[in-house]
């Protein structure tokens, strides 16, 4: 994994986990679990892992 990929993955996942931990998804009507699964799938696709 290139350094840029690692930074992108960290930023995406850190942001999602931080918002979930702060309870921000609840007020927006989003399910944190499904968003995390979608982000992991997007990252896997972006890095040609899927």
Secondary structure, DSSP 8 states (H G I E B T S, - for coil): --HHHHHHHHHHHHHHHHHHHTTHHHHHT--HHHHHHHHHHHHHHHTT--
